[in-house]
Amino acid sequence: MAVPHLKVFFVVAEAVPYAKVGGLADVAGALPKALARMGHDVRLVLPRYSSIDEARFKLSARAEFAVTYRGQRTKVGLREILGGNGIPVYFIESPPQFQRPTIYGQPDDLDRFAFFALAALEAPRAIGWQPDVVHAHDWHSALAVARLRATRAGPRPATVLTMHNVQYQGNFGPEWPGQAIPDAGTLGLDRVLAGGGNHSMLALGVANADAVNTVSETYAREILTPEYGYGMERLLQSRGDRLCGIINGIDYQELDPATDPALPVHYSAERSAPRAMNKDALQRRAGLPLKAEIPILGMVTRLADQKGLDILAQALPAVLEMDVQFVLLGTGQPEYHKLMREVADRHKDKAAFVEGFDPSMAQLIYAGCDVFLMPSRFEPCGLGQLIALRYGAIPLARRTGGLADTVQDCGESLDRGNGFVFERYDAGDLLACIRRAAQAYQKREAWRQLMVKGMRLDFSWDASARKYVDLYGRALEWASEDRGGAAQ
């Protein structure tokens, strides 16, 4: 359908530059800007965490209202700033829930984000603005979708729920809704369970949303199987006519090697030769010998099994016998911190490990490494491979989820796709793929052409934003068809 300019309300737990833990924040920071460039009225709401610097962002008071939760009326504040592209951003201010040391990982996360989702629904009324579409993200805001579906008096916005990783669901016990949420019986939990879902916020959202999507076409198919559905595959199958995949993009204004302030030397697809100086800078900063003739394998990742760290650990001894260098930046599971420290200590002339997250080092790895590794067990979308291509690093990835949709094998002659791909989640297959890439690096002119081709690909948010607008249009039609009824 032709979609006019819409009013879209993003309900999200994190968004750059205000609060970031993972890729969700990047999406919530960039997609609204792309939609705003298309002329849509987009606004965001997220919790006011203690880590959000009031002075830096110049938060101003906008409204106050009360939220009923666990039988108590709690007064909350609504703070506001004008973000990038003139987008209003609102913050739910309730210190008992959100003035905590970390964004996630608190023992009462379920209650904290249920409270947030309910409070978020009050924000439009408090400011006198009625959205056409409420776009919720992951389990943290899924209760907002279920609550809107249960609203039977008067019109309501259409709802879209984006699942960034189905593994994280916000699970709860069967007694919890009745204890925590007013009129919990209207949320359709029985319908969720009958459809093959589980006791979780995400399942409530999936069962009640007008439209459901995830962040790549391949992952949208994978989550219909027991291997990737994490107990929700039957429910997702039942919503198959309302489920789709839309690949994430990256912000080409922020992520541009021609202007990136984190880089020692700027370059572009049209002027790629200076990129070699960033490789020198990466080797210096990582404490590695300056060797232009060998490839640097780079990773910027969470240290977790999902990201392929288990098969990488098995392959690394043989990898470091090759004429390569290896640089990894990340944080995560303690056993992988220990392993990577040991690898870096044992191979000081070949391997470097930077613990934690250093944004400038991350950009230097993208701009200085030759091969960017993403051997993921599963990957709903992945942003690392998109940033790598933008910065001239050749991605080496397992064919899964969004990696399968964005990285195609270049073949022996390097003239077909845009990277190196392996199929099985197996250390031997990963090792063989790395060996193939290391050998291909010596085909210098073919490698340069492959690099430039990758830099010229367009994975900006503009194309994905148009697909979201189409999805909003379908959600509006579906909401009109079954307004106030049960999920189909």
NUDOTOR-737179 format. One record per residue (C-alpha): residue in one letter; y, z, x negated. Coordinates in steps of 0.25 Angstrom, whole numbers, plus 5000, padded with zeros to 4 digits. Layout:
// residues N
aYZX/...
***
This chain:
// residues 488
m500050005000/a501449984996/v501950124991/p503450154993/h504150254984/l503350384985/k503650534984/v502550584975/f502350734972/f501450764959/v500750904960/v500250924946/a499951044937/e500550984924/a501450874920/v502150834907/p503150874902/y503051004910/a501651054908/k500450984902/v499051014899/g498350874900/g498450734905/l498850774919/a500250814914/d500450684908/v500050614921/a500950704929/g502150674920/a502050524919/l501450474932/p502650534940/k503650464931/a502950324933/l502950344948/a504450384948/r504750254940/m504150184952/g505150244961/h504250364967/d504850504969/v503850584961/r503950734959/l503050834952/v502650974954/l501951064944/p501851214941/r502951284933/y502151334922/s502651434912/s502551324901/i503551234908/d504851254901/e505951284911/a507151264901/r506551134896/f506251074909/k507451134916/l506751184929/s507551204941/a507251284953/r507051194966/a506351274977/e505551394981/f504351404990/a503151484994/v501651454992/t500551524999/y499351544990/r498251654991/g498951705003/q500251734996/r501551664997/t502151634983/k503551594981/v503651484970/g504751404964/l504951254962/r505651214950/e506051074947/i506450974936/l506750824936/g505750764927/g505550624920/n505950504928/g506750604937/i505450664943/p505650804950/v504650904944/y504351034952/f503751154946/i503051264955/e503551394949/s502651514952/p502451604940/p501151674944/q500451534944/f501051454933/q501751554923/r500451554914/p500151524900/t499451394903/i499451284914/y497951294916/g496851384912/q497351504920/p496251584928/d496951554941/d497251414939/l496651374953/d497651464960/r498751424951/f498651274954/a498251294969/f499551374970/f500251264963/a499751154972/l500151224985/a501551254979/a501651114975/l501551064990/e502751154993/a503651094983/p504050964991/r504351045003/a505251144994/i506051024989/g506050945002/w505250824996/q504050765003/p503150684994/d502350564999/v501150594989/v500750724982/h500050684969/a499150804965/h498450804951/d497150874948/w496651004954/h497851084951/s498651014963/a497450964971/l497651084981/a499051014985/v498250894990/a497250974998/r498351055004/l499150935008/r497950875015/a497751005023/t499150995028/r499050935042/a500450965047/g501450845045/p501450735034/r500950765020/p501050685007/a499850595002/t499050664991/v498550604978/l497650694969/t497450644954/m496250704947/h496550704932/n495250764928/v494150794939/q493550894930/y494650994933/q494551034948/g495151174950/n493851234956/f493851354965/g492851434973/p492551414988/e493351544991/w494551504984/p495351414993/g495251515005/q495751624995/a496951544989/i497451434999/p498051455013/d497251375023/a496251335012/g495351285023/t496251165026/l496051105012/g494651045015/l493851115005/d492551095014/r492850945013/v492950944998/l491651014997/a490950925007/g491550804999/g490850854987/g491950924980/n492051064975/h492951184976/s494051134968/m495551094969/l495250954964/a494250934975/l495150984986/g496150884981/v495250764980/a494750794994/n496050805000/a496950704993/d497350574999/a497050504986/v496350544973/n496450484960/t496050514945/v496650454933/s495750334929/e494950234937/t493650264929/y493850424931/a493950404946/r492550334946/e491950434936/i492350564944/l491450514955/t490250544947/p489650684944/e489950664929/y491450664931/g491650714945/y491450864941/g490850894955/m491950814963/e491250674962/r490750684977/l492150724982/l492750614974/q491750514979/s492150554993/r493650524990/g493250394983/d494150304992/r495350394988/l495050404973/c495550314962/g495850314947/i497250294941/i497350294926/n498350374920/g499550324912/i500450374901/d501950384900/y502350264892/q503750324891/e503250444884/l502150384877/d502750274869/p502450254854/a503750184852/t504550304856/d503650424855/p504450534848/a503150604843/l502850484834/p503350464820/v503450314822/h503550234834/y502850104837/s502450014849/a501449904852/e502449804848/r502749884835/s501449954832/a501449954816/p502250084815/r501050154822/a500350164809/m501450264804/n501050364816/k499650354810/d500150404797/a500950514804/l499750554811/q498850564799/r499950644792/r500150744803/a498650754805/g498450784790/l497550654788/p497650554776/l498550434779/k497550324781/a498050204789/e496750134787/i495850224795/p495950254810/i496350394816/l495650434828/g496550524837/m496350614848/v497250694857/t496450774867/r495950894873/l494750954865/a493750954876/d492350884879/q492950804890/k493850734879/g492550694871/l492750804860/d491250834860/i490850694857/l491950684847/a491550804840/q490150744838/a490750614833/l491750674824/p490950694811/a490550544811/v491950504815/l492550574803/e491550504794/m492250374797/d493550334791/v494450384802/q495450504805/f495350594817/v496550664823/l496350754836/l497450834843/g497050924855/t496651054860/g495451104869/q494051164868/p493951264856/e492751204850/y493451074848/h494651134842/k493651204832/l492851074830/m494150984827/r494751094817/e493451084810/v493450934810/a494850924805/d494551034794/r493350954789/h493950814789/k495450844785/d495650704780/k495050644793/a495250734805/a496450814811/f496450904823/v497750954829/e497451064839/g498251084851/f499250984857/d500350924849/p501050814857/s501750744845/m500350744837/a499750684850/q500650574850/l500450554835/i498950544837/y499150434848/a500150354839/g499350374825/c497850374828/d497150244829/v496050284838/f496250384850/l494950454854/m494650484868/p493050514869/s493150584882/r491950634891/f492850594903/e494350554904/p494950544918/c496050464912/g496450504898/l497850484892/g497550484877/q497050344877/l498250294884/i499250354875/a498350314863/l498450164868/r499950184870/y500050234855/g499150134849/a497950214847/i496650154851/p495850234861/l494350264859/a493850324872/r492550344880/r492450254892/t492750364903/g493750384914/g495150334910/l494750304896/a493850194902/d495050144910/t495950134899/v495250114886/q494349984884/d493549954872/c494149854862/g492849804857/e492449764843/s493649674841/l494649764847/d495149654856/r494749704870/g495149844875/n496049954870/g495150054863/f493750094859/v492750144870/f491450214870/e490550244883/r489650364881/y490050504879/d489350514866/a489850554852/g489050434846/d489750334855/l491150394852/l490750394837/a490350244838/c491650214845/i492550284835/r491850204824/r492050074831/a493550114832/a493650154817/q493050024813/a493949944822/y495150004816/q494949924804/k495249794812/r496749824810/e497349704817/a496349714829/w496649864830/r498149844830/q498049744841/l497149844849/m498149954846/v499349864851/k498549824864/g498349964867/m499850004866/r500249884875/l499349934886/d500049994898/f499550134902/s500850184907/w500950264920/d501650144928/a500350074932/s499650204935/a500850244943/r500750124952/k499350154955/y499750294959/v500750244968/d499650154975/l498750284976/y499950354982/g500050244993/r498550254996/a498650404997/l499750395007/e498950295015/w497750385015/a498550515018/s499150435030/e497750395035/d497150535034/r498350625035/g497850765038/g496350725038/a495250755029/a495050685016/q494250555017/
***
